[in-house]
Amino acid sequence: MTFELGFALGLSVLLTVYLVYALIRPERF
């Protein structure tokens, strides 16, 4: 796995978690 691929994968996972958290707790945003 290259560094760019790992970075993109980690970033996409963080973004997905952030979006799910925002949907679960909309009062915090």
A tleap script that builds the chain and sets N, CA, C and O, in Angstrom:
source leaprc.protein.ff14SB
mol = sequence {
  NMET THR PHE GLU LEU GLY PHE ALA LEU GLY
  LEU SER VAL LEU LEU THR VAL TYR LEU VAL
  TYR ALA LEU ILE ARG PRO GLU ARG CPHE
}
set mol.1.N position { 0.854 -1.197 0.000 }
set mol.1.CA position { 0.000 0.000 0.000 }
set mol.1.C position { 0.890 1.247 0.000 }
set mol.1.O position { 1.809 1.371 0.810 }
set mol.2.N position { 0.606 2.141 -0.898 }
set mol.2.CA position { 1.392 3.373 -0.981 }
set mol.2.C position { 0.912 4.382 0.055 }
set mol.2.O position { -0.163 4.225 0.634 }
set mol.3.N position { 1.707 5.405 0.282 }
set mol.3.CA position { 1.350 6.426 1.267 }
set mol.3.C position { 0.115 7.199 0.834 }
set mol.3.O position { -0.756 7.488 1.656 }
set mol.4.N position { 0.030 7.537 -0.450 }
set mol.4.CA position { -1.118 8.298 -0.946 }
set mol.4.C position { -2.414 7.509 -0.786 }
set mol.4.O position { -3.446 8.061 -0.403 }
set mol.5.N position { -2.348 6.203 -1.087 }
set mol.5.CA position { -3.551 5.380 -0.980 }
set mol.5.C position { -3.988 5.259 0.479 }
set mol.5.O position { -5.176 5.343 0.789 }
set mol.6.N position { -3.022 5.063 1.363 }
set mol.6.CA position { -3.350 4.947 2.782 }
set mol.6.C position { -3.925 6.246 3.332 }
set mol.6.O position { -4.859 6.232 4.133 }
set mol.7.N position { -3.354 7.374 2.893 }
set mol.7.CA position { -3.839 8.677 3.354 }
set mol.7.C position { -5.261 8.926 2.862 }
set mol.7.O position { -6.103 9.406 3.621 }
set mol.8.N position { -5.532 8.605 1.606 }
set mol.8.CA position { -6.867 8.808 1.037 }
set mol.8.C position { -7.883 7.901 1.730 }
set mol.8.O position { -9.013 8.312 1.993 }
set mol.9.N position { -7.476 6.670 2.023 }
set mol.9.CA position { -8.379 5.731 2.686 }
set mol.9.C position { -8.704 6.212 4.100 }
set mol.9.O position { -9.862 6.189 4.518 }
set mol.10.N position { -7.683 6.644 4.829 }
set mol.10.CA position { -7.905 7.131 6.187 }
set mol.10.C position { -8.777 8.379 6.195 }
set mol.10.O position { -9.645 8.532 7.054 }
set mol.11.N position { -8.543 9.269 5.233 }
set mol.11.CA position { -9.313 10.508 5.159 }
set mol.11.C position { -10.779 10.213 4.844 }
set mol.11.O position { -11.674 10.841 5.409 }
set mol.12.N position { -11.023 9.267 3.951 }
set mol.12.CA position { -12.400 8.922 3.593 }
set mol.12.C position { -13.120 8.282 4.778 }
set mol.12.O position { -14.310 8.516 4.988 }
set mol.13.N position { -12.395 7.478 5.549 }
set mol.13.CA position { -13.002 6.844 6.723 }
set mol.13.C position { -13.349 7.906 7.768 }
set mol.13.O position { -14.423 7.864 8.368 }
set mol.14.N position { -12.438 8.854 7.983 }
set mol.14.CA position { -12.704 9.921 8.952 }
set mol.14.C position { -13.893 10.768 8.516 }
set mol.14.O position { -14.714 11.165 9.342 }
set mol.15.N position { -13.984 11.043 7.218 }
set mol.15.CA position { -15.087 11.848 6.708 }
set mol.15.C position { -16.413 11.107 6.874 }
set mol.15.O position { -17.426 11.713 7.224 }
set mol.16.N position { -16.406 9.796 6.623 }
set mol.16.CA position { -17.622 9.002 6.775 }
set mol.16.C position { -18.078 8.988 8.230 }
set mol.16.O position { -19.266 9.137 8.516 }
set mol.17.N position { -17.124 8.806 9.152 }
set mol.17.CA position { -17.458 8.794 10.578 }
set mol.17.C position { -18.014 10.150 11.000 }
set mol.17.O position { -18.965 10.220 11.779 }
set mol.18.N position { -17.417 11.235 10.482 }
set mol.18.CA position { -17.876 12.581 10.822 }
set mol.18.C position { -19.305 12.809 10.326 }
set mol.18.O position { -20.125 13.392 11.035 }
set mol.19.N position { -19.600 12.349 9.110 }
set mol.19.CA position { -20.944 12.532 8.551 }
set mol.19.C position { -21.971 11.721 9.325 }
set mol.19.O position { -23.069 12.209 9.591 }
set mol.20.N position { -21.630 10.493 9.689 }
set mol.20.CA position { -22.559 9.655 10.455 }
set mol.20.C position { -22.810 10.274 11.825 }
set mol.20.O position { -23.944 10.292 12.304 }
set mol.21.N position { -21.739 10.785 12.462 }
set mol.21.CA position { -21.883 11.416 13.775 }
set mol.21.C position { -22.752 12.667 13.673 }
set mol.21.O position { -23.544 12.950 14.572 }
set mol.22.N position { -22.603 13.417 12.576 }
set mol.22.CA position { -23.407 14.623 12.380 }
set mol.22.C position { -24.880 14.259 12.184 }
set mol.22.O position { -25.763 15.001 12.612 }
set mol.23.N position { -25.145 13.129 11.542 }
set mol.23.CA position { -26.530 12.710 11.330 }
set mol.23.C position { -27.150 12.213 12.632 }
set mol.23.O position { -28.341 12.407 12.873 }
set mol.24.N position { -26.333 11.569 13.472 }
set mol.24.CA position { -26.846 11.036 14.737 }
set mol.24.C position { -27.077 12.161 15.742 }
set mol.24.O position { -28.076 12.163 16.461 }
set mol.25.N position { -26.135 13.132 15.790 }
set mol.25.CA position { -26.257 14.232 16.752 }
set mol.25.C position { -26.270 15.574 16.012 }
set mol.25.O position { -25.264 16.284 16.019 }
set mol.26.N position { -27.381 15.932 15.378 }
set mol.26.CA position { -27.440 17.181 14.607 }
set mol.26.C position { -27.426 18.431 15.487 }
set mol.26.O position { -27.140 19.524 14.999 }
set mol.27.N position { -27.732 18.283 16.771 }
set mol.27.CA position { -27.784 19.470 17.625 }
set mol.27.C position { -26.396 20.028 17.923 }
set mol.27.O position { -26.270 21.160 18.390 }
set mol.28.N position { -25.356 19.242 17.656 }
set mol.28.CA position { -23.994 19.715 17.913 }
set mol.28.C position { -23.442 20.517 16.736 }
set mol.28.O position { -22.340 21.056 16.830 }
set mol.29.N position { -24.183 20.608 15.629 }
set mol.29.CA position { -23.634 21.284 14.449 }
set mol.29.C position { -24.468 22.500 14.052 }
set mol.29.O position { -24.142 23.181 13.079 }
savepdb mol mol.pdb
quit
